[in-house]
Amino acid sequence: MRLLLDTQILLWIMQSDPRLSEDARSILANASEVFVSSVSVWEIAIKWKMGRIKEAPQVVADCLQAAGLKELPVTNHHAAATANLPLLHRDPFDRLLVAQAICGPLRLITSDTQLAAYSELVLTI
């Protein structure tokens, strides 16, 4: 299974957060590929600058490859695909992640239950 991590899931992995269940850890461990979107690093950069999270964006970016996670750049195709999504969720970062998953196709791993309404590709953990 090819996975795309939601930003929150990425942070939970980096923090060894107990909210990441054993089932979720098993799904991640058994994936054939795990991607992190550049939009997640952008979201982290904004939230870090606002003082809402402690993980510096450059540290996150540097750790991704070392952790075996693959970078998924945002393309024009991904951005355009957001126009096909209904307005179920207004967060632009999450909408772009959903569009990337659909374009992939990839399974988007998230803790946000609202995103599951977009596609069967969204896996809520």
Legacy VTK file of the C-alpha trace (Angstrom):
# vtk DataFile Version 3.0
C-alpha trace
ASCII
DATASET POLYDATA
POINTS 125 float
0.000 0.000 0.000
1.247 3.492 -0.907
0.560 6.048 1.826
0.480 9.835 2.098
0.793 11.199 5.626
-1.427 13.990 6.878
0.598 16.711 8.625
-0.727 15.729 12.073
0.238 12.093 11.544
3.726 13.180 10.450
4.108 15.198 13.660
2.834 12.285 15.759
5.430 10.007 14.171
8.221 12.515 14.811
7.123 12.974 18.439
6.471 9.259 19.101
3.023 10.432 20.174
0.922 7.746 21.918
-2.139 8.860 19.889
-0.574 6.924 17.005
-2.132 3.532 17.700
-0.472 0.157 17.282
-2.782 -0.505 14.318
-1.631 2.743 12.710
2.007 1.865 13.363
1.435 -1.525 11.739
-0.140 0.073 8.650
2.838 2.409 8.341
5.369 -0.371 8.857
3.759 -2.544 6.165
3.369 0.158 3.525
5.290 -0.245 0.294
5.948 3.517 0.153
5.258 6.386 2.549
5.091 9.931 1.196
5.122 13.329 2.866
3.791 16.222 0.842
5.728 19.450 0.578
2.447 21.096 1.612
2.888 19.498 5.060
6.309 21.089 5.494
4.792 24.405 4.388
1.977 24.003 6.952
4.542 23.194 9.654
6.568 26.282 8.685
3.540 28.540 9.066
2.453 27.020 12.381
6.034 27.092 13.709
6.375 30.787 12.823
3.107 31.464 14.664
4.440 29.592 17.722
1.787 26.870 17.491
4.240 23.971 17.113
7.812 23.367 18.263
9.154 21.407 15.283
11.256 23.725 13.123
10.432 23.244 9.435
14.050 22.811 8.384
14.546 20.078 10.981
11.405 18.324 9.711
12.557 18.594 6.099
15.999 17.230 6.990
14.560 14.275 8.929
12.182 13.054 6.235
14.718 11.360 4.013
16.617 9.909 6.966
13.344 8.326 8.124
12.795 6.699 4.727
9.864 8.950 3.843
9.521 10.094 0.254
8.882 13.703 -0.691
5.758 14.391 -2.730
6.044 17.803 -4.431
2.927 19.840 -5.117
2.291 20.033 -8.850
-0.010 22.205 -10.938
-2.096 19.067 -11.518
-2.547 18.617 -7.750
-3.504 22.264 -7.277
-6.031 22.130 -10.120
-7.567 18.923 -8.723
-8.687 20.799 -5.601
-11.310 22.521 -7.784
-13.030 19.141 -8.232
-13.461 18.637 -4.479
-16.711 19.598 -2.770
-16.383 22.160 0.036
-16.639 19.594 2.820
-13.513 20.913 4.513
-12.166 24.443 4.187
-8.566 23.889 5.311
-6.489 24.470 2.144
-3.663 22.212 3.335
-6.019 19.283 3.915
-7.821 19.871 0.616
-4.501 19.762 -1.234
-3.491 16.555 0.560
-6.793 14.950 -0.458
-6.262 16.044 -4.063
-2.737 14.587 -4.027
-4.059 11.295 -2.680
-6.710 11.103 -5.378
-4.224 12.000 -8.131
-1.703 9.435 -6.837
-3.553 7.351 -6.099
-2.324 7.124 -2.532
-4.032 6.311 0.762
-4.141 9.483 2.868
-3.561 8.592 6.511
-5.206 11.122 8.829
-6.787 11.588 12.227
-9.305 14.084 10.788
-12.595 12.207 10.435
-14.078 14.978 8.239
-11.654 14.093 5.439
-13.041 10.565 5.092
-16.084 11.962 3.275
-13.912 12.915 0.289
-12.772 9.500 -0.856
-12.327 5.857 0.014
-8.618 6.656 -0.305
-8.765 8.514 3.016
-7.932 6.231 5.941
-8.776 7.640 9.353
-6.705 6.309 12.225
LINES 1 126
125 0 1 2 3 4 5 6 7 8 9 10 11 12 13 14 15 16 17 18 19 20 21 22 23 24 25 26 27 28 29 30 31 32 33 34 35 36 37 38 39 40 41 42 43 44 45 46 47 48 49 50 51 52 53 54 55 56 57 58 59 60 61 62 63 64 65 66 67 68 69 70 71 72 73 74 75 76 77 78 79 80 81 82 83 84 85 86 87 88 89 90 91 92 93 94 95 96 97 98 99 100 101 102 103 104 105 106 107 108 109 110 111 112 113 114 115 116 117 118 119 120 121 122 123 124
